């Protein structure tokens, strides 16, 4: 039996990136693609709770079964697992995203939200992104990495609760190096631009500029991408920070709370 590959994204079922991904994956396994009906960029791991969801079957694409869902990327993975697939997938592959999901962007990405949802189900998962937002982007530089990594993950698996965030630079050649990286420290500046509508009311539009706080750190994904390399960042869905266990003032606060709580119940 060929491996079953669940595909999703956040750019919708019509995006060029997901079709480029399927083109590659149908050579590896049986593909079922469950994608949002409409673009869902920036949805992270959001799910729909206040309205019904609908699954719409679509014509097959290159032998892959296709569906769109009236919800978020995470909705797509959940509905695929509970109502579409007839067996458990061997891997969840998301993308190819139109635009970078490096550094802090991984927190906002719907493409990576779907990959993390796959990891939450205990399925080896990986998300692919190209640092080009154009709808007609050339995804060919991504394809060798997709082929190699998907086959390796199917053969070897991934650690529990860990998925991979893979970003490919916008270059006109196949990158010669794929590097294991850490996410770059940075943040967005001037995130919202202010405008005034014809009625004199102010409104705001998302914009901004990413500021790299460690441009010379060769271990980061941003450095690798800037130097024409593919970055591979392991992402844990376990959000607790072990380093916080070493905060020196925290034990005293916890002890004080215990004393106050004991006094309140006396």
Secondary structure as the mmCIF struct_conf table of DSSP 4:
data_model
#
loop_
_struct_conf.conf_type_id
_struct_conf.id
_struct_conf.beg_label_comp_id
_struct_conf.beg_label_asym_id
_struct_conf.beg_label_seq_id
_struct_conf.end_label_comp_id
_struct_conf.end_label_asym_id
_struct_conf.end_label_seq_id
HELX_LH_PP_P HELX_LH_PP_P1 UNK A 2 UNK A 3
STRN STRN1 UNK A 4 UNK A 8
BEND BEND1 UNK A 10 UNK A 11
TURN_TY1_P TURN_TY1_P1 UNK A 13 UNK A 14
HELX_RH_AL_P HELX_RH_AL_P1 UNK A 16 UNK A 25
TURN_TY1_P TURN_TY1_P2 UNK A 26 UNK A 28
BEND BEND2 UNK A 29 UNK A 29
STRN STRN2 UNK A 30 UNK A 36
BEND BEND3 UNK A 37 UNK A 38
TURN_TY1_P TURN_TY1_P3 UNK A 41 UNK A 42
TURN_TY1_P TURN_TY1_P4 UNK A 44 UNK A 45
BEND BEND4 UNK A 50 UNK A 51
STRN STRN3 UNK A 55 UNK A 61
TURN_TY1_P TURN_TY1_P5 UNK A 62 UNK A 63
STRN STRN4 UNK A 64 UNK A 69
BEND BEND5 UNK A 70 UNK A 71
HELX_RH_AL_P HELX_RH_AL_P2 UNK A 73 UNK A 79
HELX_RH_PI_P HELX_RH_PI_P1 UNK A 80 UNK A 84
BEND BEND6 UNK A 86 UNK A 87
BEND BEND7 UNK A 90 UNK A 90
STRN STRN5 UNK A 91 UNK A 98
BEND BEND8 UNK A 99 UNK A 99
HELX_RH_3T_P HELX_RH_3T_P1 UNK A 103 UNK A 107
TURN_TY1_P TURN_TY1_P6 UNK A 108 UNK A 108
HELX_RH_AL_P HELX_RH_AL_P3 UNK A 110 UNK A 120
TURN_TY1_P TURN_TY1_P7 UNK A 121 UNK A 122
STRN STRN6 UNK A 125 UNK A 130
BEND BEND9 UNK A 131 UNK A 131
TURN_TY1_P TURN_TY1_P8 UNK A 135 UNK A 136
HELX_RH_AL_P HELX_RH_AL_P4 UNK A 140 UNK A 156
TURN_TY1_P TURN_TY1_P9 UNK A 160 UNK A 161
STRN STRN7 UNK A 162 UNK A 168
BEND BEND10 UNK A 172 UNK A 173
BEND BEND11 UNK A 176 UNK A 176
STRN STRN8 UNK A 178 UNK A 180
STRN STRN9 UNK A 182 UNK A 182
HELX_LH_PP_P HELX_LH_PP_P2 UNK A 183 UNK A 185
STRN STRN10 UNK A 186 UNK A 189
BEND BEND12 UNK A 190 UNK A 190
STRN STRN11 UNK A 192 UNK A 196
TURN_TY1_P TURN_TY1_P10 UNK A 198 UNK A 199
BEND BEND13 UNK A 200 UNK A 200
STRN STRN12 UNK A 202 UNK A 206
STRN STRN13 UNK A 209 UNK A 212
BEND BEND14 UNK A 213 UNK A 213
TURN_TY1_P TURN_TY1_P11 UNK A 215 UNK A 216
TURN_TY1_P TURN_TY1_P12 UNK A 218 UNK A 219
STRN STRN14 UNK A 220 UNK A 220
HELX_RH_AL_P HELX_RH_AL_P5 UNK A 221 UNK A 226
TURN_TY1_P TURN_TY1_P13 UNK A 227 UNK A 228
STRN STRN15 UNK A 230 UNK A 236
BEND BEND15 UNK A 237 UNK A 237
HELX_RH_3T_P HELX_RH_3T_P2 UNK A 242 UNK A 246
TURN_TY1_P TURN_TY1_P14 UNK A 248 UNK A 249
HELX_RH_AL_P HELX_RH_AL_P6 UNK A 250 UNK A 265
#
